[in-house]
Amino acid sequence: MDSETIRSTCADTLSAADIFGDGSRLLLQSPPAASPESAMLDSLPFQAVMLAVAVVYMFFLVRYSDIIWGFIRTAVSADGNALLKESGMQFSSEQRNLSIVMSLIGIIMTSFVSIRLLRWLRPSLFDGAAELWIGCGFAAAAIAATMAAVCAVLYIAGAVSGRRDACMGLIRIKTLCFAVVVSVITPFCISYLLLPENAAGVWLYAILALCSVSALLFVKESFLLFISQRISILFWILYLCTLEIFPISLLLSPFLRGDGI
């Protein structure tokens, strides 16, 4: 008998007690349990949400591509306050539809991306897929409430100060900038959410880079708006600190506090 036959015969006839003694027993190896993140990302509800977002996003991207590309061109141009000069101080119906839908998509994508990033930074924070879903719900509610609160403060400030035109111009710039950046980064967000962690890092860096560029463009447009309205630069700095930096710092606080973060 060759060595392969001997090994096969021994494996069929010898038990664990014969080899290791009477007190030994075999342990069944169970497959490793899926992480909460994998359980959520592989679930049917998550896939349905991603499919719905992709379908709505592609429809509005094709339907309003002229508005999106027009505002991207004017935002990166050297013309002073080009966004407001493009179509005046008031929203058109198409701009309003685009802003509402892209804002909703942006809130959904931002909440999912934030929770996955928070899960990566603090793995012990979420114990199950249900907690991840709850976290996404809280994140979406916090982002929507922050956006609504900032717009409400601007509206009230415009009514009280008598500079409703400037405050409504800020609301319009904020809404359109957010809608345009969402239309650009949504494919990157979907790729980041659907890919495994070792391949998703590249897409995360791309998302952060695009968001940084959009933030700089918004700062430029808001500054030019204050200049065109003959408002003191001190008020522009106060606006950025109270209604832009402070709310963002509140939303980023879960990522910035904790052990080792």
Secondary structure, 3 states (H helix, E strand, C coil): CCHHHHHHHHHHHCCHHHHHCCCCCCCCCCCCCCCHHHHHHCCHHHHHHHHHHHHHHHHHHHHCHHHHHHHHHHHCCCCCCHHHHHHCCCCCHHHHHHHHHHHHHHHHHHHHHHHHHHHHHCHHHCCCHHHHHHHHHHHHHHHHHHHHHHHHHHHHHHHHHCCHHHHHHHHHHHHHHHHHHHHHHHHHHHHHHHCCHHHHHHHHHHHHHHHHHHHHHHHHHHHHHHHHCCCCHHHHHHHHHHHHHHHHHHHHHHHHCCCCC
